[in-house]
Amino acid sequence: MNKSFKRIKISLTSLALLVFCISSLQAQQNTPEFKELRKSQQNFVDLGFGMFIHYNIPTYMDDDWPDPNASPEIFNPDDLDTDQWARAAKSAKMTYGVLTTKHHSGFCIWDTKTTDYNVMNSPYKKDIVKQYVDSFRKEGLNVSLYYSILDTHHEIRPGKITPDKIQMIKDQITELLTNYGKVDALIIDGWDAPWSRISYDDVPFEDIYRLVKSLQPECLLLDLNAAKYPSEALFYTDIKSYEQGAGQKISKEYNKLPAVSMLPIQETWFWKPRFPTQDLRDPEDLVNNNIIPFNNAYCNFLLNVAPNRHGKIDNNALITLEKIGNIWKPDNSKIVSLPDYDAPIISSNLAKNKPTKSSWSDQMWLMDFANDDDFQTSWISYRSVEKPWWEVEFEKEQAFDAIVITESNENVHDYTIEYMVNNKWVKLLDGNILDKVKIHRFPQVWGNKVRIKFNGFNSPPRIAEVGIYNERNRN
């Protein structure tokens, strides 16, 4: 093959890739899988207002993070009434509930076969998840569940992850999505958050995501990871989730993704002895500054109500919920349709912590800040460099079909992405996405290096993270 023919072949390949990338979002949105996902996301947002129920072994201790070796004997409600929970939710005009099936200390409140550390070995000896789903459905309410990956009792924590523990997670999720009927959403906590430090590689996210979809295709997987990942894209979650008490604030003006914002009606998530006599959050504020504006911004509002040690909701909380229901007048005829957005990123980042090179960097903000798995740091190009570039190298040739460039601002407006194969650089695409998070999906290619050339920018590029993915669902 002569050199001219090689150049023509490479050019045609690059052109085909470019044409595909221009239409990739449209094509992606037309796939049956993404259409079904969007439908489920829209349905979840349309639910509008739900009850988060933090009820587990921390209820019977002083802390939300209790002793991981606390005896199941302390879990002993004498008047547990899930029907009361459901009636209370209905009184506030809520449409669904979420129950903490397992929190960070590892105690399971369903009849699990995976561990003895569960409600069936407590004095109560009844499956609370079963009671909850039955009660809420009897009131015409939808059902979702909460599950913590972090588990201090079973030592599912950094440095302690083993294949057996990953299998236990899968087995527990399988029980929850097999034995209790339709579940609208599984809210995952304690995974790739700064305070849990369990990465999506330690417990492979894509494996868990695909397990959930195989068991219940319409079930959304929500990971509470807004503390780490930027708000402009769905990184490792079907719904962007914001915990207000942890300082995670959704933009009511600029949010363009399906979202949920959550807040406890009481002081903390789990019940404390002082709660029955404490002032709770103001019903008018909850309606006017949370439910209504969030619902107008593609965001569902999830209000936590913590049952007491008897297993019932306190009277002051019941009164507050009823007041909310009297104040709020939901307009069911007003449906806020979700805008266009990319499918969630669910695969492992092949570029994470791999060797990098770049043009001249600004001071300490070197090239390896762009793939250090930390969106709070950035590679910054030196101000006098006219044609900056950044490059990452793999140990060997890798297959990949998606690249995500996340800026720390919205500054770059023209760039070129290349990859190296057989010691030759091949143009992958020319990009001009103006958003802070620039997502490109394309037919699978193989290469051992990826390089980004920054052609047009308003000030020196500041790249928070570059992600390179092989999304096996499309191959």
C-alpha positions as CSV (number, residue, x, y, z in Angstrom):
1,M,0.0,0.0,0.0
2,N,1.5,3.3,-1.0
3,K,1.7,6.4,1.2
4,S,-0.9,8.4,-0.7
5,F,-3.4,5.6,-0.4
6,K,-2.7,5.4,3.3
7,R,-3.3,9.1,3.8
8,I,-6.6,8.9,1.8
9,K,-7.7,5.9,3.9
10,I,-6.9,7.7,7.2
11,S,-8.7,10.9,6.0
12,L,-11.8,9.0,5.0
13,T,-11.8,7.2,8.4
14,S,-11.5,10.5,10.2
15,L,-14.3,12.0,8.1
16,A,-16.6,9.0,8.8
17,L,-15.9,9.3,12.5
18,L,-16.6,13.1,12.4
19,V,-19.9,12.6,10.6
20,F,-20.9,10.0,13.2
21,C,-20.0,12.2,16.1
22,I,-22.1,15.1,14.8
23,S,-25.1,12.8,14.9
24,S,-24.2,10.6,17.8
25,L,-26.5,12.3,20.4
26,Q,-29.5,12.1,18.0
27,A,-28.7,8.4,17.2
28,Q,-28.2,7.6,20.9
29,Q,-31.6,9.2,21.8
30,N,-33.3,7.1,19.2
31,T,-32.1,3.7,20.6
32,P,-34.9,1.7,22.4
33,E,-32.8,1.5,25.5
34,F,-32.3,5.2,25.9
35,K,-36.0,5.9,25.0
36,E,-37.0,3.6,27.8
37,L,-34.5,5.2,30.2
38,R,-35.8,8.6,29.4
39,K,-39.4,7.5,30.0
40,S,-38.4,6.1,33.4
41,Q,-36.5,9.3,34.2
42,Q,-39.5,11.4,33.2
43,N,-41.8,9.3,35.3
44,F,-39.6,9.6,38.3
45,V,-39.3,13.4,38.0
46,D,-43.1,13.6,37.5
47,L,-43.6,11.9,40.9
48,G,-42.7,15.3,42.3
49,F,-42.6,14.6,46.0
50,G,-41.7,11.6,48.1
51,M,-41.0,10.3,51.6
52,F,-37.5,9.2,52.5
53,I,-37.7,6.8,55.5
54,H,-34.4,6.4,57.4
55,Y,-35.3,3.5,59.7
56,N,-32.7,0.9,60.6
57,I,-30.4,-0.1,63.5
58,P,-29.1,3.5,63.9
59,T,-32.7,4.4,65.1
60,Y,-31.9,2.6,68.3
61,M,-28.5,4.3,68.9
62,D,-27.3,7.9,69.3
63,D,-25.5,8.2,65.9
64,D,-26.4,7.9,62.3
65,W,-23.1,5.9,62.0
66,P,-23.4,3.5,64.9
67,D,-21.2,0.7,66.2
68,P,-20.9,-1.7,63.3
69,N,-21.0,-4.6,65.8
70,A,-24.1,-3.5,67.6
71,S,-26.2,-6.5,68.5
72,P,-29.4,-7.2,66.5
73,E,-31.1,-7.5,70.0
74,I,-31.4,-3.7,70.2
75,F,-33.6,-3.6,67.1
76,N,-36.9,-4.2,68.9
77,P,-39.9,-2.0,67.8
78,D,-43.0,-2.6,69.9
79,D,-45.5,-0.9,67.7
80,L,-44.2,-0.8,64.1
81,D,-46.8,0.5,61.7
82,T,-45.9,0.9,58.1
83,D,-49.5,1.6,57.3
84,Q,-49.1,4.8,59.4
85,W,-46.1,5.8,57.4
86,A,-48.0,5.4,54.1
87,R,-51.0,7.3,55.4
88,A,-48.7,10.1,56.6
89,A,-47.1,10.3,53.1
90,K,-50.5,10.4,51.5
91,S,-51.6,13.2,53.8
92,A,-48.7,15.4,52.5
93,K,-49.7,14.5,48.9
94,M,-46.5,12.5,48.4
95,T,-46.5,10.0,45.6
96,Y,-43.8,7.5,46.6
97,G,-41.5,6.3,49.4
98,V,-37.9,5.2,49.8
99,L,-36.8,2.9,52.7
100,T,-33.3,2.3,54.0
101,T,-33.1,-1.4,53.5
102,K,-29.4,-1.4,54.6
103,H,-27.5,1.6,55.9
104,H,-23.7,2.0,56.4
105,S,-23.5,-0.2,59.4
106,G,-24.7,-3.2,57.4
107,F,-27.9,-4.3,59.2
108,C,-30.5,-5.6,56.7
109,I,-34.2,-5.1,57.5
110,W,-35.5,-7.7,55.1
111,D,-35.4,-11.5,55.2
112,T,-32.0,-11.9,53.5
113,K,-30.2,-15.1,53.0
114,T,-26.8,-13.4,52.6
115,T,-26.0,-12.6,56.2
116,D,-27.2,-13.3,59.8
117,Y,-27.0,-9.6,60.5
118,N,-30.6,-8.9,59.7
119,V,-34.0,-8.2,61.2
120,M,-35.0,-11.9,61.3
121,N,-32.3,-12.4,64.0
122,S,-33.6,-9.5,66.0
123,P,-36.4,-9.7,68.6
124,Y,-38.8,-8.3,65.9
125,K,-38.3,-11.2,63.4
126,K,-40.4,-9.7,60.6
127,D,-39.5,-8.5,57.1
128,I,-39.9,-4.7,57.2
129,V,-39.3,-4.2,53.5
130,K,-42.2,-6.5,52.8
131,Q,-44.5,-4.5,55.2
132,Y,-43.4,-1.2,53.7
133,V,-44.0,-2.1,50.1
134,D,-47.4,-3.6,50.9
135,S,-48.5,-0.5,52.9
136,F,-47.4,2.0,50.4
137,R,-48.9,0.2,47.4
138,K,-52.2,-0.2,49.4
139,E,-52.3,3.6,49.5
140,G,-51.6,3.9,45.8
141,L,-48.1,5.1,46.4
142,N,-45.0,4.1,44.3
143,V,-42.1,2.2,45.9
144,S,-38.3,2.8,45.8
145,L,-35.5,1.5,48.0
146,Y,-32.2,2.7,49.5
147,Y,-29.1,0.5,49.8
148,S,-25.6,1.3,51.0
149,I,-22.6,-0.2,49.3
150,L,-20.4,0.9,52.2
151,D,-20.9,-1.7,55.0
152,T,-18.8,-1.3,58.1
153,H,-20.2,-4.5,59.7
154,H,-19.2,-6.8,56.8
155,E,-16.1,-4.6,56.2
156,I,-17.1,-3.6,52.7
157,R,-14.8,-0.6,52.8
158,P,-11.5,0.6,51.2
159,G,-8.8,-2.0,51.3
160,K,-11.2,-4.7,52.3
161,I,-13.1,-5.4,49.0
162,T,-13.0,-9.0,47.9
163,P,-14.8,-11.0,45.1
164,D,-17.0,-12.6,47.8
165,K,-18.1,-9.2,49.2
166,I,-18.9,-8.0,45.7
167,Q,-21.0,-11.1,45.2
168,M,-22.8,-10.4,48.5
169,I,-23.7,-7.0,47.2
170,K,-25.0,-8.5,44.0
171,D,-27.0,-11.2,45.9
172,Q,-28.6,-8.6,48.2
173,I,-29.6,-6.3,45.3
174,T,-31.0,-9.4,43.5
175,E,-33.1,-10.2,46.6
176,L,-34.4,-6.6,46.8
177,L,-35.3,-6.4,43.1
178,T,-36.8,-10.0,42.9
179,N,-38.9,-10.4,46.0
180,Y,-40.8,-7.2,46.4
181,G,-42.4,-6.4,43.1
182,K,-41.9,-3.3,40.9
183,V,-39.2,-0.9,42.3
184,D,-39.1,2.5,40.6
185,A,-35.6,3.4,41.8
186,L,-32.8,1.9,43.8
187,I,-30.9,4.7,45.6
188,I,-27.3,3.7,46.2
189,D,-25.2,5.3,48.9
190,G,-21.6,5.0,50.1
191,W,-20.0,4.5,46.7
192,D,-17.3,6.7,45.1
193,A,-18.0,9.5,47.5
194,P,-15.1,11.4,49.3
195,W,-16.3,10.1,52.7
196,S,-16.6,6.4,51.6
197,R,-13.6,6.1,49.2
198,I,-15.0,2.9,47.6
199,S,-14.3,3.5,43.9
200,Y,-16.3,2.4,40.9
201,D,-13.4,0.1,40.1
202,D,-13.3,-1.5,43.6
203,V,-16.9,-2.4,43.2
204,P,-17.5,-2.3,39.4
205,F,-20.2,0.2,38.7
206,E,-21.1,-1.2,35.3
207,D,-21.6,-4.7,36.6
208,I,-24.0,-3.5,39.3
209,Y,-25.8,-1.2,36.8
210,R,-26.4,-4.0,34.4
211,L,-27.5,-6.3,37.1
212,V,-30.2,-3.8,38.2
213,K,-31.4,-3.4,34.6
214,S,-31.4,-7.2,34.0
215,L,-33.6,-7.7,37.0
216,Q,-35.9,-4.7,36.5
217,P,-35.3,-2.8,33.2
218,E,-37.4,0.2,34.3
219,C,-35.7,0.5,37.7
220,L,-33.5,3.6,37.9
221,L,-30.2,3.4,39.7
222,L,-29.4,6.6,41.6
223,D,-26.0,6.9,43.2
224,L,-25.6,9.7,45.7
225,N,-22.4,11.0,44.2
226,A,-23.0,14.8,43.7
227,A,-20.3,15.6,46.2
228,K,-17.8,14.5,43.6
229,Y,-19.2,14.6,40.1
230,P,-20.2,17.8,38.3
231,S,-23.8,18.7,37.8
232,E,-23.7,19.0,34.0
233,A,-23.7,15.3,33.2
234,L,-25.0,12.0,34.5
235,F,-21.8,10.4,35.8
236,Y,-22.6,6.9,37.2
237,T,-26.3,7.6,37.9
238,D,-29.6,7.7,36.1
239,I,-30.8,10.7,38.2
240,K,-28.7,13.5,39.5
241,S,-29.0,13.4,43.3
242,Y,-28.5,16.3,45.7
243,E,-28.2,16.0,49.5
244,Q,-29.1,19.5,50.7
245,G,-27.8,19.0,54.2
246,A,-24.4,18.2,52.8
247,G,-24.3,21.4,50.9
248,Q,-25.3,19.9,47.5
249,K,-27.5,22.6,45.9
250,I,-29.3,22.1,42.6
251,S,-29.5,25.1,40.4
252,K,-33.2,25.9,40.0
253,E,-32.4,28.2,37.1
254,Y,-29.8,26.1,35.1
255,N,-30.4,22.4,35.8
256,K,-31.1,20.5,32.6
257,L,-30.9,16.9,34.0
258,P,-33.4,14.6,35.7
259,A,-32.7,15.2,39.4
260,V,-33.8,14.7,43.0
261,S,-33.1,16.9,46.0
262,M,-33.4,15.5,49.5
263,L,-33.7,17.0,53.0
264,P,-34.7,15.7,56.4
265,I,-37.8,17.2,58.0
266,Q,-36.1,16.7,61.4
267,E,-32.6,17.6,62.4
268,T,-30.9,14.5,61.2
269,W,-31.7,11.5,59.0
270,F,-32.3,8.9,61.8
271,W,-34.6,9.5,64.8
272,K,-33.2,11.0,68.0
273,P,-35.0,11.1,71.4
274,R,-35.2,14.9,71.2
275,F,-37.3,14.9,68.0
276,P,-40.8,14.7,69.4
277,T,-40.4,18.1,71.1
278,Q,-38.3,19.8,68.5
279,D,-39.5,22.3,65.9
280,L,-39.5,20.8,62.5
281,R,-38.9,22.4,59.1
282,D,-41.6,25.0,58.1
283,P,-44.3,23.5,55.9
284,E,-44.7,26.7,53.8
285,D,-40.9,26.9,53.2
286,L,-40.9,23.2,52.2
287,V,-43.7,23.8,49.7
288,N,-42.7,27.2,48.3
289,N,-38.9,26.9,48.3
290,N,-38.5,23.2,47.7
291,I,-41.4,21.3,46.1
292,I,-42.6,23.9,43.7
293,P,-39.3,25.4,42.3
294,F,-37.7,22.0,42.2
295,N,-40.6,20.4,40.3
296,N,-40.3,23.3,37.8
297,A,-36.6,22.5,37.3
298,Y,-36.8,18.8,36.4
299,C,-36.3,17.9,40.0
300,N,-38.2,15.6,42.4
301,F,-38.2,16.5,46.1
302,L,-37.5,13.8,48.7
303,L,-38.3,14.7,52.3
304,N,-37.0,12.4,55.0
305,V,-39.2,11.5,57.9
306,A,-37.6,9.3,60.6
307,P,-39.8,6.8,62.5
308,N,-39.2,6.5,66.2
309,R,-38.0,3.5,68.2
310,H,-41.6,2.2,68.5
311,G,-41.7,2.1,64.7
312,K,-44.1,5.0,64.2
313,I,-43.8,8.6,63.1
314,D,-44.0,11.2,65.9
315,N,-47.1,13.4,66.2
316,N,-45.3,16.6,65.4
317,A,-44.1,15.1,62.1
318,L,-47.6,13.9,61.3
319,I,-49.0,17.4,61.9
320,T,-46.3,19.0,59.7
321,L,-46.9,16.5,56.9
322,E,-50.6,17.2,57.0
323,K,-49.9,20.9,56.8
324,I,-47.8,20.4,53.7
325,G,-50.7,18.6,52.1
326,N,-53.1,21.4,52.9
327,I,-50.7,24.1,51.5
328,W,-49.5,22.3,48.3
329,K,-51.8,22.3,45.4
330,P,-50.1,20.1,42.7
331,D,-51.1,20.8,39.2
332,N,-51.0,17.4,37.6
333,S,-51.9,18.8,34.2
334,K,-48.5,20.7,34.1
335,I,-45.9,18.3,32.9
336,V,-42.3,19.6,32.6
337,S,-40.8,17.6,29.8
338,L,-37.1,16.8,30.2
339,P,-34.7,18.5,27.7
340,D,-32.1,16.7,25.6
341,Y,-29.1,15.2,27.4
342,D,-26.6,12.4,27.0
343,A,-27.1,8.9,28.4
344,P,-25.3,8.2,31.7
345,I,-21.6,7.3,31.8
346,I,-21.4,3.9,33.5
347,S,-18.1,2.4,32.3
348,S,-14.7,2.6,34.0
349,N,-12.4,5.5,33.1
350,L,-9.5,4.0,31.2
351,A,-7.5,7.2,31.5
352,K,-7.6,7.4,35.3
353,N,-4.1,7.9,36.7
354,K,-2.4,6.8,33.5
355,P,0.9,8.6,32.4
356,T,0.3,12.0,30.8
357,K,2.2,14.6,28.8
358,S,1.2,18.2,27.9
359,S,2.5,21.5,26.6
360,W,3.8,23.9,29.2
361,S,1.6,23.9,32.3
362,D,0.9,26.9,34.6
363,Q,2.9,26.6,37.8
364,M,2.0,23.5,39.8
365,W,-1.1,22.6,37.7
366,L,0.6,19.9,35.8
367,M,-0.8,17.5,33.2
368,D,-1.6,14.7,35.7
369,F,-4.2,16.8,37.4
370,A,-6.4,16.2,34.3
371,N,-6.8,12.5,35.0
372,D,-6.4,12.2,38.8
373,D,-10.1,11.3,39.4
374,D,-10.6,14.6,41.2
375,F,-12.9,17.2,39.6
376,Q,-11.7,19.9,42.0
377,T,-8.2,20.0,40.5
378,S,-7.2,20.9,36.9
379,W,-4.4,20.9,34.4
380,I,-4.0,24.5,33.4
381,S,-2.1,25.5,30.2
382,Y,0.5,28.2,30.6
383,R,-0.9,31.6,29.4
384,S,1.6,32.2,26.6
385,V,1.1,28.8,24.9
386,E,-0.8,29.4,21.7
387,K,-1.5,25.8,20.7
388,P,-1.7,23.8,24.0
389,W,-2.2,20.0,24.0
390,W,-2.7,17.2,26.5
391,E,-1.9,13.5,26.1
392,V,-2.5,10.3,27.9
393,E,-0.8,6.9,27.3
394,F,-2.1,3.4,28.0
395,E,0.1,0.5,28.8
396,K,-1.1,-1.2,25.6
397,E,-3.6,-0.7,22.9
398,Q,-7.1,-0.2,24.3
399,A,-10.5,-0.3,22.7
400,F,-12.6,2.8,23.4
401,D,-15.7,4.5,22.1
402,A,-16.4,7.5,24.3
403,I,-14.4,10.5,25.5
404,V,-15.5,13.1,28.0
405,I,-13.7,16.3,28.6
406,T,-14.7,18.2,31.7
407,E,-13.5,21.8,32.1
408,S,-13.3,23.7,35.4
409,N,-15.0,26.5,33.5
410,E,-16.7,26.9,30.1
411,N,-13.8,28.3,28.1
412,V,-12.7,25.9,25.3
413,H,-14.8,26.2,22.1
414,D,-12.6,24.4,19.4
415,Y,-10.5,21.3,19.9
416,T,-9.2,18.2,18.1
417,I,-9.0,14.7,19.5
418,E,-6.5,12.3,18.1
419,Y,-5.5,8.7,18.9
420,M,-2.3,6.8,18.2
421,V,-2.3,3.4,16.5
422,N,0.7,1.6,15.0
423,N,2.8,4.6,16.0
424,K,0.7,7.0,13.9
425,W,-1.6,9.8,15.1
426,V,-5.1,9.5,13.6
427,K,-7.6,12.3,13.9
428,L,-10.7,11.1,15.8
429,L,-12.8,14.2,15.7
430,D,-13.0,18.0,15.7
431,G,-15.1,19.2,18.6
432,N,-16.8,22.5,19.3
433,I,-19.1,21.6,22.2
434,L,-19.3,24.8,24.4
435,D,-20.6,23.1,27.5
436,K,-18.4,22.5,30.6
437,V,-18.7,18.8,30.1
438,K,-18.1,17.7,26.5
439,I,-19.3,14.2,25.8
440,H,-18.3,12.4,22.6
441,R,-19.4,8.9,21.6
442,F,-18.2,7.3,18.4
443,P,-17.6,3.8,16.7
444,Q,-15.0,1.8,18.7
445,V,-11.4,2.4,17.9
446,W,-8.1,1.0,19.3
447,G,-5.1,3.0,20.4
448,N,-2.4,3.3,23.0
449,K,-2.5,7.1,23.3
450,V,-5.1,9.9,23.1
451,R,-4.2,13.5,22.5
452,I,-6.4,16.6,22.7
453,K,-5.3,19.8,20.8
454,F,-6.9,23.0,22.0
455,N,-7.5,25.3,19.0
456,G,-9.8,27.9,20.3
457,F,-10.3,29.2,23.8
458,N,-11.1,32.5,25.6
459,S,-8.4,32.0,28.3
460,P,-5.8,29.2,28.9
461,P,-7.6,25.8,29.1
462,R,-8.3,24.4,32.5
463,I,-9.2,20.7,32.3
464,A,-10.6,19.1,35.4
465,E,-10.8,15.6,34.1
466,V,-10.5,13.6,30.9
467,G,-12.5,10.3,30.8
468,I,-12.0,7.6,28.2
469,Y,-14.4,4.7,28.1
470,N,-15.2,1.5,26.4
471,E,-19.0,1.3,26.7
472,R,-19.6,-2.4,26.2
473,N,-23.4,-1.9,25.9
474,R,-22.7,-0.4,22.4
475,N,-20.2,-3.0,21.2
